[in-house]
Each structure stands twice: as C-alpha cells, then as structure tokens.
Amino acid sequence: MVVVGAGVMGSATAWRLSRSGRSVILLERFEVGHDRGSSHGSARVFRFSYDEPEYVAMAMEALPLWRALEDASGEELLAVTGGFDLGSDERLKRHMEALDAWGAVWDLLPGREVAARFPSVRPPPDATLLFQPDAGVLAADRAVRAMVTVARALGTELHERTTVTELRPRDGHVEVVTRRETFAGDVAVVTAGSWAPPLLATAGLDLPVTPSRETVAYFESIGAHRFPVFVEWVDGRGPLYALPVPGGGLKTGWHHTGPATDPDRRGGPDSGVTARMAAWVDERFPGARPAPHHAETCMYTNTSDERFIIDRRGRVVVGSPCSGHGFKFAPLIGERLARLATA
C-alpha cells in the first residue's frame, strides 16, 4: 500500500494499515510536522458536542483509538478539560439531541455558575451554556509523530521531501510517480489535504474541495488558570473557539473565516481576524492576556457542507476529511481508510 501525505490522516492510515500487517510506504512532500498544511501546531480540540448525531458517534468511537495510540506510543496525547458551547437556544437544543442520540453526558449551566467553576472564563451571566465533560485537547504535533513512530516500528517505510506528481492506475496495481522514482502498490491512499485535487486529477478523479487559509492566535495565561474548551456560536459566521495549549495559555480561532487560497503560495495571518479574536479573548477570558503573542495559519480543505470524503475509486482511496474539524476523528478515519484500501 502507498499512502500519499503524512499529515494526521495519512499517518493514522499508515498506522492502522501496518497494525493489520500490511506493507506500507508513506510519502510526504515536505517533512513530518511541517507548517504548510492542516496538521501542525501544538493543540487541537477533541469534543463530542456536535449538532449532528453522526459526528457525536464518530467522536465517541475515536476516543478509545486515541487511548490505544497513547498505549502504543507511551505518550500522553489527549488531556480532558471539559468543554462549553455558548449559542442560541435552538443551537444548544440540536447539540443536546445529537448527544442524547448516543447517550453522551451533558449538562446545562448558567453563565454565573460557569464563571464560578472556571474563573478563567467570563460568559454572559444570564446565558445558558452546554457543558460536555469529555471534551479536551489533543497534542497535535506529538500525535502525528506518535502515529508515524508506531507505524514505522510496525514496518512502514517513510519517505519525506518526496513530491508525488502523478497517479497511474493499472490492472492489479497503481503506480505512484514522484520526481525521483515510481512506487507501486495494490492501492494508493491519497490524504494530501489541499494538494489532493490536482494529484487526483492525474488519475481522472475529481475532488470537489476548496482550500482556505485560516488564522489562529495564541494568548498567554495570567497566573495558573485552568481553561476549558470553549466554542461560541456567532450568528451568520463560523464559531469562535478557544482551547488551552500544552504548557499554558490559550489558542483561538474563528472557524471558516479565511480566504480561498493556493496551498503552494505562502500566506500570513489575517490581522482583522486576529483583532477580532483578541477582542473576544478580552471579553470572555480574564485568565488570558488580551494581546496575542503569536499568530499563524492553518490550511482547511473544505467541502460544500463540511462533510468528509472517504471513498474508494478503483485502485485509489480518497481521504479528504478535513473542512477544519477532522483532526479529532483521525484514528477512526485512518481505520476506515485502511479498511477501504484492503477491501
């Protein structure tokens, strides 16, 4: 099997394939952990709280797989903090119904109680917030490296700085062409993020996604504050979100506010988005300094409805499960892609 792209989805797929005894070649155009794509950085949200039961079920199924990766790698990767949703009554109702569909635990708390329990957070005192205790933070960079390390220990062959230029499906196998050599496998699994559409096009396959460049910012903690995961749903725009980062402080983002982009063009953070997040931090998080000490970008690979594309097309398996919210599901998606590849 040849896996193209060693971000979190490709690394998860290589791990699950090699765990099942398959021979795996993992190709990465840059280096594992590079900052050009979607998987880099210190932290990502893990949460059960969604407004669709399908994603609640997927998060619940992914949780034991994250713990299995921790056991296999000897690394602590998922820290449970609990998480809040702040939004309209209708929004919270949809989340509660989706959580109930799978028996997930949740509670409704008034803003005053949230502030008393979490002094690092300042929600509107009269607001009602949804609390879900299983939410937490994934150590993103370390998680990707743990997957690669475990996969390599099981026999996966990693090639970094190896750009795939073409896919050639043949009878009984597929050729994966790079600038230096050609690899052959029973199946090619393409988890190349924003670089996937032009690559898949070389095999006559269309991937209807739009890459965008999103801005995230980091804020220092004031004292020994304990931050939960926090999502505030803004009418007419994507939600603002915040999560604690390993070592202290807060990471924030404003979901789906970045421009469409070419992944081969370097671009910096959006100062307007950073300013909006700084104002939100000043309003909601007294436990954080309201001026960011760092901002960076993250690539999203977006479908029109934010759903994932997990599909087999002949000798090619397509894994484009991002749309900005796929990281938490990575071990599960890797398992599903591995099953498709071996079907």
VEXVEX-985584 format. One line per 10 residues: number of its first residue (from 1); their letters; for each residue x, y, z of N, C-alpha, C. Coordinates in steps of 0.05 Angstrom, whole numbers. Layout:
NUM = A = X/Y/Z/X/Y/Z/X/Y/Z ~ ... $
// end
This chain:
1 = MVVVGAGVMG = 17/-24/0/0/0/0/18/25/0 ~ 9/45/-15/24/71/-15/5/92/-5 ~ 13/107/16/-2/128/28/11/154/20 ~ -4/173/8/7/198/-1/-2/220/18 ~ 17/231/33/11/252/52/14/242/81 ~ 32/253/96/37/244/123/29/264/144 ~ 6/278/138/-7/293/159/-22/274/177 ~ -40/284/193/-53/267/213/-69/244/201 ~ -82/249/178/-98/228/166/-81/206/152 ~ -61/215/138/-43/195/125/-28/179/146 $
11 = SATAWRLSRS = -18/193/167/-4/179/188/-22/159/203 ~ -47/167/208/-66/149/220/-71/125/202 ~ -73/129/176/-78/107/158/-55/88/157 ~ -30/99/156/-6/82/156/-5/66/182 ~ -11/78/204/-11/64/230/-31/41/229 ~ -56/46/220/-76/25/221/-70/3/200 ~ -60/10/177/-52/-10/157/-29/-27/167 ~ -9/-14/178/14/-30/187/7/-47/211 ~ -11/-37/227/-21/-53/250/-34/-79/241 ~ -47/-78/218/-60/-102/207/-41/-120/192 $
21 = GRSVILLERF = -16/-113/192/4/-130/178/10/-123/150 ~ -1/-101/140/4/-93/112/31/-80/108 ~ 42/-82/85/66/-68/77/58/-40/68 ~ 70/-20/80/61/8/75/85/25/68 ~ 82/42/47/101/63/40/86/89/45 ~ 97/107/61/85/132/68/102/155/56 ~ 89/171/39/104/192/24/95/219/34 ~ 114/237/38/108/264/48/124/284/31 ~ 110/304/19/124/323/2/142/342/17 ~ 137/347/42/154/364/59/167/346/80 $
31 = EVGHDRGSSH = 163/352/105/173/335/127/149/331/146 ~ 150/309/161/130/304/181/130/327/201 ~ 106/339/205/104/361/224/108/389/211 ~ 110/390/184/114/416/171/90/435/176 ~ 94/461/171/73/480/178/58/491/153 ~ 59/476/131/46/485/107/17/476/104 ~ 9/455/120/-16/442/116/-36/446/139 ~ -49/424/147/-71/425/166/-65/413/193 ~ -43/398/196/-39/382/219/-19/392/239 ~ -6/415/233/16/424/251/4/440/274 $
41 = GSARVFRFSY = 22/446/293/13/462/316/12/445/341 ~ 10/458/364/12/445/390/-14/432/399 ~ -37/442/389/-62/433/401/-85/433/382 ~ -103/414/386/-129/412/371/-151/405/391 ~ -175/413/385/-198/407/401/-207/378/397 ~ -213/365/420/-228/340/419/-255/345/433 ~ -277/337/421/-303/342/433/-324/323/422 ~ -343/316/439/-366/301/430/-388/319/419 ~ -389/345/428/-411/362/423/-413/371/394 ~ -432/361/380/-439/368/352/-469/370/350 $
51 = DEPEYVAMAM = -478/383/328/-507/384/324/-518/362/306 ~ -500/343/299/-508/320/283/-500/294/297 ~ -518/276/300/-511/251/315/-488/235/302 ~ -485/237/276/-463/222/263/-436/230/274 ~ -432/256/278/-406/265/288/-402/258/318 ~ -424/259/333/-422/251/361/-413/222/362 ~ -425/205/346/-418/176/346/-389/173/337 ~ -380/188/317/-353/185/308/-333/193/330 ~ -339/215/344/-321/224/365/-319/203/387 ~ -342/192/394/-342/171/415/-327/146/406 $
61 = EALPLWRALE = -328/140/381/-314/117/371/-284/123/368 ~ -277/148/363/-249/155/361/-234/155/388 ~ -249/161/409/-236/164/435/-219/140/444 ~ -230/115/443/-213/93/451/-190/88/432 ~ -192/97/407/-170/94/388/-147/113/396 ~ -154/137/405/-134/156/415/-120/144/439 ~ -135/131/457/-123/119/480/-105/95/472 ~ -113/81/451/-97/59/441/-70/69/430 ~ -71/93/417/-46/105/407/-29/113/430 ~ -41/124/451/-25/131/474/-11/106/486 $
71 = DASGEELLAV = -26/84/487/-14/59/498/9/49/480 ~ 4/50/454/24/40/435/49/57/434 ~ 46/83/438/69/102/435/82/109/462 ~ 67/104/484/77/113/510/75/143/515 ~ 59/157/499/56/186/501/28/193/511 ~ 26/213/527/0/225/535/-7/246/514 ~ -29/241/499/-36/257/476/-62/272/480 ~ -80/262/496/-107/275/499/-111/281/529 ~ -114/307/534/-119/317/561/-148/326/563 ~ -164/315/581/-192/321/584/-195/347/601 $
81 = TGGFDLGSDE = -209/366/590/-213/392/604/-243/398/608 ~ -261/384/594/-288/392/593/-291/415/572 ~ -315/417/562/-319/438/541/-347/450/542 ~ -348/475/533/-373/491/534/-381/499/505 ~ -407/500/501/-419/513/477/-436/536/487 ~ -432/560/475/-448/583/480/-461/591/454 ~ -488/591/454/-502/598/429/-532/601/434 ~ -547/602/413/-576/606/415/-588/581/427 ~ -613/584/437/-627/561/449/-631/539/427 ~ -636/547/403/-640/527/382/-614/513/376 $
91 = RLKRHMEALD = -592/527/375/-566/514/371/-561/493/393 ~ -564/501/418/-558/483/440/-578/459/440 ~ -602/464/432/-622/442/431/-612/421/411 ~ -602/429/388/-593/410/368/-569/393/378 ~ -552/407/393/-529/392/405/-539/372/426 ~ -557/381/442/-567/363/463/-581/338/451 ~ -596/342/430/-610/320/417/-590/301/404 ~ -569/312/392/-549/295/380/-533/279/401 ~ -527/292/423/-513/278/445/-530/256/457 ~ -556/263/461/-575/243/472/-577/219/454 $
101 = AWGAVWDLLP = -575/223/428/-579/200/409/-558/178/414 ~ -536/185/426/-515/165/431/-508/163/461 ~ -525/174/478/-522/170/506/-498/185/518 ~ -489/207/505/-467/223/516/-477/240/539 ~ -460/245/558/-467/260/582/-464/290/575 ~ -483/306/585/-481/335/582/-497/348/604 ~ -494/374/607/-508/389/627/-512/418/617 ~ -532/431/627/-536/459/621/-530/475/646 ~ -513/496/643/-504/512/666/-508/541/660 ~ -517/557/680/-519/586/677/-491/598/676 $
111 = GREVAARFPS = -489/620/663/-463/634/660/-450/640/686 ~ -466/648/706/-454/654/732/-440/630/744 ~ -452/606/741/-440/582/752/-415/574/737 ~ -416/578/711/-392/572/695/-369/589/704 ~ -374/615/708/-353/633/716/-342/626/744 ~ -360/616/761/-351/608/788/-334/583/787 ~ -341/564/770/-326/539/768/-300/542/752 ~ -301/560/732/-278/565/715/-272/595/715 ~ -257/605/735/-251/634/737/-237/645/712 ~ -226/627/695/-212/636/671/-232/644/649 $
121 = VRPPPDATLL = -258/639/653/-279/644/633/-299/664/643 ~ -308/682/625/-328/702/633/-351/702/613 ~ -369/682/614/-392/683/596/-413/703/606 ~ -432/711/589/-453/728/599/-467/715/623 ~ -470/729/645/-481/716/670/-508/704/667 ~ -525/716/650/-552/706/647/-555/685/624 ~ -533/679/610/-534/660/588/-535/632/599 ~ -544/613/582/-543/585/589/-523/571/570 ~ -505/556/582/-484/543/566/-487/512/568 ~ -480/499/547/-479/470/546/-452/460/555 $
131 = FQPDAGVLAA = -450/443/575/-425/432/584/-424/402/577 ~ -401/394/565/-397/366/558/-370/358/570 ~ -370/340/589/-345/335/605/-324/320/590 ~ -329/307/567/-309/291/554/-291/308/535 ~ -297/333/531/-281/350/514/-252/353/525 ~ -234/358/507/-207/362/515/-189/371/493 ~ -163/368/497/-143/379/479/-124/357/470 ~ -120/355/444/-101/336/432/-75/351/427 ~ -53/338/435/-26/349/429/-20/343/400 ~ -26/361/382/-28/355/354/-1/346/342 $
141 = DRAVRAMVTV = 20/362/345/46/354/333/55/327/344 ~ 52/323/370/62/299/382/44/275/374 ~ 19/280/369/1/258/360/9/248/332 ~ 15/267/314/23/258/287/49/243/288 ~ 68/253/304/94/239/306/91/212/319 ~ 72/210/338/68/184/351/57/164/331 ~ 38/173/314/28/155/294/50/145/275 ~ 67/164/266/88/157/248/108/138/261 ~ 115/144/286/134/127/301/124/99/304 ~ 98/96/312/87/70/316/85/55/289 $
151 = ARALGTELHE = 77/70/268/74/57/242/102/47/232 ~ 122/63/236/149/55/227/159/31/243 ~ 153/31/269/161/8/285/148/-18/275 ~ 124/-15/263/110/-38/252/117/-44/223 ~ 136/-29/212/146/-35/185/141/-14/164 ~ 126/7/170/120/28/149/146/41/141 ~ 149/45/114/172/58/102/165/87/96 ~ 179/105/109/173/134/107/193/147/88 ~ 182/163/69/198/179/50/189/208/53 ~ 206/225/65/200/253/67/213/268/43 $
161 = RTTVTELRPR = 204/294/40/213/310/17/211/295/-9 ~ 187/282/-12/181/266/-36/154/275/-47 ~ 155/290/-68/131/301/-80/120/281/-101 ~ 95/274/-98/81/256/-117/70/274/-140 ~ 77/267/-164/68/283/-187/46/270/-203 ~ 42/244/-200/22/231/-217/14/204/-205 ~ -11/197/-209/-22/170/-203/-29/156/-229 ~ -20/131/-231/-26/116/-256/-39/89/-248 ~ -65/88/-247/-78/63/-241/-73/43/-264 ~ -65/18/-257/-60/-3/-276/-77/-27/-268 $
171 = DGHVEVVTRR = -77/-47/-285/-91/-72/-279/-76/-85/-255 ~ -90/-87/-233/-79/-101/-210/-62/-85/-191 ~ -55/-60/-199/-39/-43/-181/-41/-14/-190 ~ -28/4/-175/-27/32/-182/2/41/-179 ~ 11/57/-199/37/69/-198/35/97/-186 ~ 53/103/-167/54/129/-154/80/142/-162 ~ 78/162/-179/102/173/-191/111/198/-175 ~ 137/198/-168/149/221/-155/171/233/-173 ~ 183/254/-164/204/267/-181/229/250/-183 ~ 232/231/-165/257/214/-165/252/185/-173 $
181 = ETFAGDVAVV = 229/174/-165/224/146/-171/194/141/-171 ~ 187/117/-179/159/109/-180/155/85/-161 ~ 135/88/-144/127/67/-126/102/53/-136 ~ 100/27/-131/77/12/-139/64/-1/-115 ~ 37/-1/-115/23/-14/-93/-4/-25/-103 ~ -16/-42/-87/-43/-52/-94/-62/-29/-95 ~ -59/-10/-77/-77/13/-74/-60/37/-66 ~ -68/61/-76/-57/86/-66/-78/100/-49 ~ -71/108/-25/-89/123/-7/-79/152/-8 ~ -96/170/-18/-88/198/-21/-100/215/2 $
191 = TAGSWAPPLL = -83/223/20/-90/240/42/-73/265/41 ~ -73/278/19/-54/300/13/-66/328/18 ~ -89/329/33/-100/355/40/-106/372/16 ~ -97/397/18/-103/417/-3/-88/411/-29 ~ -68/393/-29/-54/385/-53/-67/361/-66 ~ -88/350/-55/-101/326/-66/-115/331/-93 ~ -130/353/-97/-145/355/-122/-128/353/-147 ~ -106/368/-151/-91/365/-176/-78/338/-178 ~ -70/326/-156/-58/299/-158/-79/279/-167 ~ -102/279/-155/-124/261/-163/-132/265/-192 $
201 = ATAGLDLPVT = -130/290/-201/-138/295/-229/-120/280/-249 ~ -95/274/-241/-77/259/-259/-87/231/-263 ~ -105/221/-245/-117/195/-249/-145/197/-259 ~ -153/221/-267/-180/225/-278/-201/227/-256 ~ -193/234/-231/-212/235/-209/-216/264/-200 ~ -241/271/-195/-248/298/-186/-252/299/-156 ~ -241/319/-143/-245/322/-114/-257/350/-110 ~ -283/352/-104/-295/379/-102/-291/392/-75 ~ -267/403/-72/-260/417/-47/-247/444/-54 ~ -247/462/-34/-236/488/-37/-216/493/-14 $
211 = PSRETVAYFE = -191/496/-19/-172/503/3/-176/531/13 ~ -173/535/39/-174/562/50/-152/564/71 ~ -142/589/75/-121/594/94/-133/608/119 ~ -133/594/141/-146/604/166/-126/614/185 ~ -134/633/202/-116/645/222/-123/635/250 ~ -102/628/265/-105/622/293/-85/639/308 ~ -91/645/334/-74/662/350/-71/650/378 ~ -50/658/391/-43/647/417/-40/669/438 ~ -50/664/462/-51/684/483/-39/673/508 ~ -23/689/522/-11/679/547/-31/678/569 $
221 = SIGAHRFPVF = -27/659/588/-43/657/611/-34/677/633 ~ -53/687/648/-47/704/671/-50/686/696 ~ -28/678/707/-29/660/731/-34/632/723 ~ -41/615/742/-45/586/738/-74/581/733 ~ -85/592/711/-113/589/704/-117/562/689 ~ -140/550/694/-148/526/680/-169/533/660 ~ -163/530/634/-181/536/613/-196/511/604 ~ -222/513/599/-236/491/585/-236/496/555 ~ -244/476/539/-251/481/511/-276/499/510 ~ -276/519/493/-299/538/493/-305/545/464 $
231 = VEWVDGRGPL = -331/542/457/-340/548/430/-363/567/432 ~ -361/590/418/-383/609/418/-393/612/390 ~ -419/606/386/-431/606/360/-441/634/354 ~ -430/645/332/-436/672/324/-456/671/300 ~ -478/685/303/-498/684/281/-487/694/255 ~ -491/678/234/-483/687/207/-454/682/200 ~ -437/674/220/-409/668/215/-402/642/229 ~ -378/632/223/-369/609/237/-364/614/266 ~ -363/593/283/-359/598/311/-331/606/318 ~ -329/622/339/-303/627/352/-298/604/371 $
241 = YALPVPGGGL = -273/596/373/-267/574/391/-240/579/406 ~ -238/568/429/-214/571/445/-208/544/459 ~ -182/539/463/-174/515/477/-147/520/491 ~ -143/507/513/-117/510/527/-95/496/511 ~ -71/507/512/-48/494/498/-29/482/518 ~ -16/461/510/4/449/529/24/469/538 ~ 29/470/564/48/489/575/35/515/585 ~ 9/518/580/-5/542/589/-13/561/566 ~ -33/577/572/-42/596/552/-66/586/536 ~ -73/600/516/-98/596/502/-93/598/472 $
251 = KTGWHHTGPA = -105/580/456/-105/582/427/-133/589/419 ~ -136/607/399/-163/614/389/-163/613/359 ~ -187/609/349/-192/610/320/-220/620/315 ~ -225/628/290/-252/636/281/-257/619/256 ~ -273/599/260/-277/577/241/-288/588/214 ~ -275/580/192/-284/586/165/-287/616/160 ~ -266/631/167/-266/659/160/-242/666/142 ~ -226/646/134/-203/650/117/-210/650/88 ~ -193/663/72/-198/664/43/-191/639/28 ~ -204/633/6/-195/612/-12/-166/618/-21 $
261 = TDPDRRGGPD = -150/596/-24/-122/601/-30/-110/578/-46 ~ -86/583/-55/-70/562/-68/-50/552/-47 ~ -50/526/-41/-32/516/-20/-2/520/-26 ~ 5/524/-51/33/528/-58/42/557/-54 ~ 23/575/-47/30/603/-41/31/606/-11 ~ 53/617/-1/55/623/27/39/647/34 ~ 26/647/57/10/670/65/11/672/95 ~ 7/696/105/8/701/134/-19/704/146 ~ -20/707/173/-45/711/187/-60/736/179 ~ -86/735/181/-104/757/175/-106/775/200 $
271 = SGVTARMAAW = -96/800/198/-95/818/221/-123/824/230 ~ -143/826/212/-170/831/221/-182/809/237 ~ -177/784/229/-187/761/244/-172/760/271 ~ -146/765/271/-132/765/297/-142/786/316 ~ -149/810/306/-160/831/322/-187/823/334 ~ -204/810/318/-230/801/327/-226/780/350 ~ -207/762/347/-203/742/367/-191/755/392 ~ -174/775/389/-164/789/413/-186/803/429 ~ -205/815/414/-227/828/428/-245/807/442 ~ -248/784/430/-264/762/442/-250/752/467 $
281 = VDERFPGARP = -223/748/466/-208/740/489/-211/760/512 ~ -209/786/505/-212/806/526/-240/805/539 ~ -260/798/523/-288/797/533/-293/772/549 ~ -282/749/540/-291/723/551/-271/710/570 ~ -245/717/569/-225/702/583/-207/720/600 ~ -216/726/625/-200/742/643/-174/728/651 ~ -172/702/646/-148/687/653/-127/688/631 ~ -131/704/610/-112/706/588/-105/735/582 ~ -81/741/574/-74/768/566/-87/773/539 ~ -100/796/535/-116/800/511/-101/807/486 $
291 = APHHAETCMY = -74/808/487/-58/813/463/-44/787/455 ~ -48/778/431/-35/752/423/-5/755/422 ~ 9/734/431/38/734/428/47/721/403 ~ 29/708/388/36/694/364/11/688/348 ~ 12/690/322/-9/682/304/3/666/281 ~ -12/647/270/-3/631/248/-26/623/231 ~ -21/608/210/-42/599/192/-44/569/192 ~ -68/560/183/-74/532/181/-91/528/156 ~ -84/508/139/-99/503/115/-124/486/122 ~ -147/495/111/-171/478/111/-175/468/83 $
301 = TNTSDERFII = -184/443/80/-193/433/54/-223/428/56 ~ -239/446/44/-267/448/50/-285/435/29 ~ -304/419/38/-326/411/22/-349/431/25 ~ -369/430/8/-390/450/9/-407/448/35 ~ -408/424/46/-425/420/71/-408/412/95 ~ -382/415/93/-363/408/115/-362/378/121 ~ -374/362/104/-372/333/108/-346/322/97 ~ -340/298/104/-315/285/97/-319/269/71 ~ -298/266/56/-298/249/32/-279/225/39 ~ -291/202/42/-277/177/48/-288/157/28 $
311 = DRRGRVVVGS = -272/152/7/-283/137/-15/-261/121/-29 ~ -269/99/-41/-251/84/-59/-260/86/-87 ~ -242/93/-105/-248/95/-133/-227/78/-148 ~ -234/54/-153/-216/35/-166/-193/29/-148 ~ -168/35/-158/-144/29/-142/-136/53/-125 ~ -152/73/-123/-146/97/-108/-167/101/-86 ~ -157/104/-61/-174/111/-39/-170/141/-32 ~ -192/155/-30/-191/184/-26/-198/190/3 ~ -181/204/17/-187/213/45/-183/243/47 ~ -206/257/46/-205/286/48/-225/294/70 $
321 = PCSGHGFKFA = -218/288/95/-237/290/117/-233/315/134 ~ -225/337/122/-217/360/138/-240/379/143 ~ -243/398/125/-262/420/129/-259/434/156 ~ -235/432/167/-228/446/191/-237/433/217 ~ -249/409/215/-257/396/240/-252/366/241 ~ -232/357/226/-227/328/224/-207/317/243 ~ -190/333/255/-167/322/270/-176/303/292 ~ -197/311/306/-206/295/329/-214/266/321 ~ -222/263/296/-231/236/286/-209/220/273 ~ -184/230/273/-163/219/256/-159/189/259 $
331 = PLIGERLARL = -157/177/284/-153/148/285/-176/132/273 ~ -200/142/276/-223/129/265/-223/131/234 ~ -217/155/224/-216/158/195/-193/142/183 ~ -171/141/197/-149/124/188/-157/95/186 ~ -172/86/206/-182/58/206/-201/54/182 ~ -219/73/177/-238/70/155/-224/70/128 ~ -204/87/125/-189/88/100/-173/62/97 ~ -162/51/118/-147/26/117/-166/3/108 ~ -190/3/119/-209/-17/111/-217/-15/81 ~ -220/9/72/-226/13/43/-203/3/26 $
341 = ATA = -178/9/35/-155/1/20/-151/-29/18 ~ -161/-43/38/-157/-72/39/-182/-88/31 ~ -203/-74/23/-228/-87/17/-225/-103/-9 $
// end
